[in-house]
Amino acid sequence: MTVALMWEARAVPGRGADLLAWARAQELPTAPLRRETLRAPQDRVLVLTWWDAPYDADLPELPEPAADLVTRAVHRWRFESVDVAED
């Protein structure tokens, strides 16, 4: 089974580049199958990781950034892959 973890944070206005750099620098104790980092308007940063594991497995996640870097607590979601489409 493939599990995807989603980590999303919103930076303090004007600190989106700092949050993006912080997220990209975070190392996990084990490597996922895939890791993708994205950004969006309003200084949002999203990190997706894919794992070959059961849905309820204990998987490493990115931590909370320093409070002075974000406007709120990080949002986290877990998904189970049900379909993969190839281009």
C-alpha positions as CSV (number, residue, x, y, z in Angstrom):
1,M,0.0,0.0,0.0
2,T,1.2,3.5,-0.7
3,V,0.5,6.2,1.9
4,A,0.9,9.9,1.2
5,L,1.5,12.4,4.0
6,M,0.6,16.0,3.4
7,W,2.2,18.8,5.4
8,E,1.0,22.4,4.8
9,A,2.0,25.7,6.5
10,R,1.4,29.4,6.0
11,A,4.2,31.7,6.6
12,V,4.1,35.1,8.3
13,P,3.5,37.6,5.5
14,G,6.7,38.2,3.5
15,R,8.5,35.1,5.0
16,G,7.3,32.6,2.4
17,A,10.9,32.1,1.0
18,D,12.1,31.5,4.6
19,L,9.5,28.9,5.2
20,L,10.2,27.2,1.9
21,A,13.9,27.1,2.6
22,W,13.2,25.7,6.1
23,A,10.9,23.0,4.8
24,R,13.4,22.0,2.0
25,A,16.2,21.7,4.6
26,Q,14.3,19.3,6.9
27,E,15.7,15.8,6.7
28,L,13.6,12.8,7.6
29,P,15.2,9.8,9.5
30,T,14.2,7.5,6.6
31,A,13.7,8.4,3.0
32,P,10.2,8.2,1.5
33,L,9.5,6.7,-1.9
34,R,9.0,10.3,-3.1
35,R,9.0,13.8,-1.7
36,E,7.7,16.9,-3.4
37,T,7.7,20.5,-2.1
38,L,5.3,23.1,-3.5
39,R,4.5,26.7,-2.8
40,A,1.3,28.8,-3.4
41,P,0.1,32.4,-2.9
42,Q,-0.2,33.8,0.6
43,D,3.2,32.4,1.5
44,R,1.9,28.8,1.7
45,V,4.3,25.8,1.6
46,L,3.2,22.2,1.0
47,V,5.3,19.0,1.4
48,L,4.0,15.7,0.1
49,T,5.8,12.4,1.0
50,W,4.9,8.9,-0.3
51,W,5.6,5.8,1.7
52,D,5.3,2.0,1.1
53,A,3.5,1.3,4.3
54,P,0.2,0.5,5.9
55,Y,-2.2,3.4,6.4
56,D,-1.7,3.5,10.1
57,A,2.1,3.0,10.1
58,D,4.2,5.2,12.3
59,L,5.9,7.4,9.7
60,P,8.3,10.3,10.1
61,E,6.8,13.7,9.5
62,L,8.2,17.2,9.2
63,P,8.1,19.1,12.5
64,E,6.4,22.3,13.4
65,P,8.5,25.4,12.2
66,A,9.4,28.1,14.7
67,A,6.3,30.0,15.9
68,D,7.7,33.3,14.5
69,L,7.8,31.8,11.0
70,V,4.2,30.7,10.6
71,T,0.8,32.2,11.1
72,R,-0.8,29.0,12.5
73,A,-0.2,25.4,13.4
74,V,0.8,23.1,10.5
75,H,-2.0,21.2,8.8
76,R,-1.4,17.5,8.3
77,W,-3.3,14.9,6.4
78,R,-2.8,11.3,5.5
79,F,-4.1,9.6,2.4
80,E,-4.1,6.1,0.9
81,S,-3.3,5.8,-2.8
82,V,-6.1,4.2,-4.7
83,D,-5.0,4.8,-8.3
84,V,-2.0,6.0,-10.3
85,A,-2.3,7.3,-13.8
86,E,0.7,7.5,-16.1
87,D,0.9,10.1,-18.8
